Amino acid sequence: MTTRKSVFVLILTFVTQHLMSQNVFAYLDPGTGSYIFQVLIATIVAGLFAIKMFWQKIKGFFLNNFFKKKQG
């Protein structure tokens, strides 16, 4: 499937879903906000932990690519 065809199918699906949708009456209880907050905090902590674990590799990547030592 080409990219142009994929984009067309995606847009067609999006438009069709919005034209044929019906009203939905949903209820979000107070615990939902707490759960979303927990997921957000967990994502941030996991990202910081991943950076901490791979800090030497990240630092080496930038040092080698942007601050190359001149030989001569």
C-alpha angles and dihedrals in degrees: 000000000000123000093247091052091047092052091048092052091047093050092045091051092048094050093045092051092051096045094050099040124118131211114276123201108209133173124212112196121214091258091066092072090050091050092050089049091051092050091049093050092045091052092051093047092047090050092050090047091051090050090049092050095049099033095117092052092046092048092047092050093055094041092051095045103040106024104042115173116243112240118207 
